[in-house]
Amino acid sequence: MPDDIPRLPRQRGKKNQPKDTAWKQQNLPALRPHYDVTSAIPVTLITGLATLAMGIALYFGHNGSLEQEVVYTNCYENRTGK
């Protein structure tokens, strides 16, 4: 072997295994909320009122917009230059 290549010592055992911790092994406890009537009904009502208000605002905003009508029925009769 050439002298310019360093020799690396061999390591045996758990060289490529992650440490046995809850973070590395993905065994952390998860948030598991408990839904009951006292928490579900207010959230549902608030969400419903918010979407209803947004729908009413969009409806009145649409009614206040301008609409332009373009009639294409006689487009071939009004040509110029022929």
N, CA, C and O of each residue as an XYZ file, in Angstrom:
328
protein
N       0.831     -1.183      0.000
C       0.000      0.000      0.000
C       0.874      1.244      0.000
O       1.923      1.279      0.643
N       0.436      2.254     -0.719
C       1.206      3.493     -0.706
C       1.144      4.144      0.681
O       0.195      3.942      1.438
N       2.163      4.914      0.986
C       2.254      5.547      2.305
C       1.391      6.798      2.429
O       1.132      7.242      3.548
N       0.937      7.384      1.320
C       0.185      8.632      1.399
C      -1.303      8.420      1.720
O      -2.002      9.394      2.000
N      -1.800      7.197      1.689
C      -3.203      6.916      2.003
C      -3.285      6.540      3.484
O      -2.697      5.545      3.907
N      -4.027      7.348      4.283
C      -4.122      7.013      5.700
C      -5.050      5.817      5.909
O      -6.015      5.616      5.172
N      -4.733      5.046      6.917
C      -5.569      3.904      7.250
C      -6.595      4.335      8.288
O      -6.256      4.967      9.289
N      -7.840      3.991      8.040
C      -8.902      4.312      8.968
C      -9.149      3.107      9.872
O      -9.206      1.977      9.387
N      -9.295      3.329     11.167
C      -9.557      2.197     12.046
C     -10.961      1.659     11.822
O     -11.885      2.425     11.546
N     -11.123      0.380     11.937
C     -12.434     -0.252     11.773
C     -13.230     -0.101     13.058
O     -12.720     -0.324     14.156
N     -14.484      0.281     12.899
C     -15.373      0.386     14.053
C     -16.458     -0.651     13.906
O     -17.050     -0.794     12.836
N     -16.713     -1.353     14.943
C     -17.737     -2.383     14.909
C     -18.849     -2.017     15.882
O     -18.643     -1.231     16.806
N     -20.003     -2.579     15.672
C     -21.117     -2.347     16.588
C     -22.179     -1.457     15.968
O     -22.487     -1.586     14.783
N     -22.744     -0.551     16.766
C     -23.856      0.303     16.334
C     -23.343      1.558     15.647
O     -23.641      2.671     16.079
N     -22.604      1.391     14.622
C     -21.990      2.518     13.933
C     -23.026      3.351     13.173
O     -23.014      4.577     13.277
N     -23.908      2.722     12.422
C     -24.857      3.435     11.575
C     -26.264      3.488     12.161
O     -27.188      3.928     11.477
N     -26.450      3.066     13.373
C     -27.775      3.089     13.976
C     -27.957      4.380     14.762
O     -27.026      4.841     15.422
N     -29.157      4.968     14.695
C     -29.393      6.182     15.479
C     -29.483      5.850     16.959
O     -29.719      4.706     17.347
N     -29.289      6.881     17.775
C     -29.397      6.687     19.205
C     -30.829      6.314     19.560
O     -31.776      6.746     18.904
N     -30.973      5.524     20.582
C     -32.286      5.024     20.970
C     -32.979      6.043     21.884
O     -33.121      5.829     23.088
N     -33.406      7.157     21.275
C     -34.143      8.172     22.006
C     -35.522      8.317     21.378
O     -35.737      7.901     20.239
N     -36.459      8.908     22.122
C     -37.820      9.070     21.602
C     -37.845     10.000     20.390
O     -38.647      9.807     19.476
N     -36.963     11.015     20.379
C     -36.922     11.939     19.255
C     -36.383     11.263     17.999
O     -36.946     11.440     16.918
N     -35.323     10.506     18.116
C     -34.719      9.855     16.950
C     -35.573      8.694     16.437
O     -35.621      8.444     15.233
N     -36.235      7.997     17.332
C     -37.039      6.837     16.930
C     -38.492      7.205     16.643
O     -39.301      6.323     16.355
N     -38.835      8.475     16.714
C     -40.174      8.993     16.432
C     -41.233      8.325     17.301
O     -42.261      7.866     16.803
N     -40.976      8.277     18.579
C     -41.927      7.732     19.534
C     -42.418      8.806     20.497
O     -42.758      8.510     21.642
N     -42.454     10.050     20.033
C     -42.892     11.131     20.888
C     -44.407     11.082     21.062
O     -45.113     10.671     20.141
N     -44.916     11.486     22.209
C     -46.366     11.493     22.391
C     -47.007     12.560     21.505
O     -46.471     13.658     21.361
N     -48.135     12.236     20.923
C     -48.827     13.150     20.022
C     -49.996     13.802     20.759
O     -50.510     13.279     21.747
N     -50.395     14.968     20.236
C     -51.544     15.660     20.790
C     -52.808     14.958     20.319
O     -53.047     14.818     19.119
N     -53.593     14.530     21.255
C     -54.853     13.856     20.919
C     -55.981     14.604     21.604
O     -56.321     14.311     22.750
N     -56.566     15.577     20.901
C     -57.622     16.371     21.531
C     -58.884     15.543     21.756
O     -59.187     14.608     21.015
N     -59.592     15.916     22.788
C     -60.840     15.233     23.127
C     -61.993     16.155     22.756
O     -62.182     17.196     23.386
N     -62.760     15.784     21.746
C     -63.885     16.595     21.298
C     -65.139     16.163     22.029
O     -65.444     14.974     22.132
N     -65.856     17.147     22.532
C     -67.155     16.866     23.130
C     -68.114     17.966     22.687
O     -67.744     18.839     21.902
N     -69.328     17.922     23.183
C     -70.366     18.843     22.730
C     -70.017     20.281     23.085
O     -70.276     21.188     22.294
N     -69.440     20.502     24.244
C     -69.152     21.874     24.670
C     -68.032     22.528     23.869
O     -67.923     23.754     23.871
N     -67.209     21.760     23.195
C     -66.166     22.357     22.359
C     -66.523     22.308     20.875
O     -66.049     23.153     20.115
N     -67.330     21.362     20.439
C     -67.634     21.219     19.014
C     -68.703     22.207     18.549
O     -68.591     22.759     17.454
N     -69.722     22.435     19.348
C     -70.819     23.312     18.926
C     -70.354     24.761     18.763
O     -70.681     25.360     17.738
N     -69.619     25.365     19.695
C     -69.182     26.751     19.464
C     -68.266     26.905     18.245
O     -68.375     27.888     17.511
N     -67.383     25.961     18.030
C     -66.499     26.040     16.857
C     -67.317     25.946     15.573
O     -67.050     26.669     14.613
N     -68.296     25.073     15.552
C     -69.145     24.930     14.372
C     -69.966     26.192     14.134
O     -70.090     26.640     12.994
N     -70.524     26.764     15.184
C     -71.321     27.984     15.030
C     -70.470     29.170     14.575
O     -70.898     29.937     13.713
N     -69.286     29.329     15.132
C     -68.419     30.440     14.732
C     -67.979     30.290     13.281
O     -67.942     31.269     12.535
N     -67.647     29.074     12.885
C     -67.258     28.837     11.490
C     -68.428     29.090     10.548
O     -68.246     29.680      9.483
N     -69.622     28.654     10.925
C     -70.804     28.877     10.100
C     -71.143     30.345      9.960
O     -71.489     30.798      8.869
N     -71.049     31.106     11.057
C     -71.335     32.542     10.990
C     -70.292     33.277     10.156
O     -70.627     34.214      9.431
N     -69.047     32.863     10.251
C     -68.003     33.508      9.447
C     -68.220     33.258      7.956
O     -68.083     34.179      7.151
N     -68.554     32.029      7.581
C     -68.781     31.740      6.161
C     -70.074     32.381      5.664
O     -70.154     32.775      4.501
N     -71.089     32.493      6.527
C     -72.327     33.170      6.140
C     -72.066     34.656      5.895
O     -72.564     35.220      4.921
N     -71.294     35.287      6.767
C     -70.964     36.699      6.575
C     -70.158     36.907      5.297
O     -70.379     37.879      4.574
N     -69.232     36.006      5.018
C     -68.448     36.107      3.791
C     -69.341     35.921      2.561
O     -69.169     36.620      1.562
N     -70.275     35.002      2.623
C     -71.186     34.784      1.501
C     -72.086     35.980      1.248
O     -72.327     36.343      0.097
N     -72.587     36.597      2.314
C     -73.432     37.788      2.155
C     -72.620     38.936      1.557
O     -73.105     39.648      0.678
N     -71.387     39.118      2.030
C     -70.546     40.181      1.483
C     -70.244     39.937      0.004
O     -70.256     40.877     -0.790
N     -69.977     38.698     -0.371
C     -69.721     38.394     -1.784
C     -70.969     38.587     -2.638
O     -70.869     39.037     -3.780
N     -72.140     38.255     -2.104
C     -73.397     38.410     -2.850
C     -73.662     39.879     -3.145
O     -73.951     40.246     -4.284
N     -73.563     40.724     -2.115
C     -73.826     42.143     -2.334
C     -72.711     42.802     -3.142
O     -72.970     43.762     -3.869
N     -71.513     42.324     -3.036
C     -70.436     42.837     -3.870
C     -70.628     42.495     -5.330
O     -70.296     43.290     -6.209
N     -71.165     41.312     -5.592
C     -71.435     40.900     -6.976
C     -72.593     41.700     -7.559
O     -72.557     42.071     -8.732
N     -73.617     41.969     -6.757
C     -74.755     42.737     -7.268
C     -74.374     44.177     -7.572
O     -75.006     44.811     -8.417
N     -73.382     44.697     -6.919
C     -72.955     46.066     -7.162
C     -71.973     46.206     -8.313
O     -71.585     47.324     -8.651
N     -71.561     45.105     -8.923
C     -70.588     45.188    -10.007
C     -71.275     45.520    -11.329
O     -72.477     45.307    -11.491
N     -70.504     46.037    -12.255
C     -71.036     46.400    -13.573
C     -70.883     45.234    -14.536
O     -69.925     44.464    -14.472
N     -71.857     45.131    -15.426
C     -71.824     44.060    -16.411
C     -71.958     44.685    -17.785
O     -72.805     45.552    -18.001
N     -71.130     44.248    -18.706
C     -71.184     44.771    -20.061
C     -71.579     43.634    -20.995
O     -71.007     42.545    -20.947
N     -72.553     43.900    -21.832
C     -73.042     42.882    -22.755
C     -72.553     43.216    -24.156
O     -72.718     44.341    -24.630
N     -71.956     42.240    -24.810
C     -71.469     42.408    -26.175
C     -72.289     41.477    -27.066
O     -72.324     40.266    -26.849
N     -72.938     42.047    -28.054
C     -73.784     41.270    -28.959
C     -72.977     40.925    -30.203
O     -72.458     41.816    -30.874
N     -72.869     39.631    -30.515
C     -72.104     39.161    -31.674
C     -73.002     38.650    -32.802
O     -72.526     37.920    -33.671
N     -74.254     39.005    -32.812
C     -75.157     38.432    -33.810
C     -74.888     38.971    -35.215
O     -75.022     38.207    -36.171
N     -74.520     40.229    -35.395
C     -74.306     40.815    -36.720
C     -72.837     41.149    -36.950
O     -72.541     42.200    -37.517
N     -71.935     40.317    -36.544
C     -70.520     40.663    -36.663
C     -70.015     40.557    -38.102
O     -69.031     41.216    -38.437
N     -70.641     39.759    -38.967
C     -70.176     39.633    -40.351
C     -70.739     40.717    -41.243
O     -70.157     40.997    -42.291
N     -71.835     41.333    -40.879
C     -72.450     42.369    -41.715
C     -71.763     43.717    -41.566
O     -71.888     44.557    -42.457
N     -71.057     43.952    -40.498
C     -70.485     45.282    -40.248
C     -69.007     45.352    -40.616
O     -68.294     46.184    -40.057
N     -68.516     44.519    -41.528
C     -67.115     44.572    -41.933
C     -66.873     45.765    -42.834
O     -67.725     46.137    -43.641
N     -65.707     46.355    -42.686
C     -65.348     47.470    -43.568
C     -64.194     47.025    -44.461
O     -63.423     46.143    -44.084
N     -64.072     47.623    -45.631
C     -62.982     47.337    -46.548
C     -63.289     46.249    -47.550
O     -62.419     45.944    -48.366
N     -64.446     45.649    -47.551
C     -64.771     44.612    -48.549
C     -66.029     44.938    -49.273
O     -66.454     44.181    -50.146
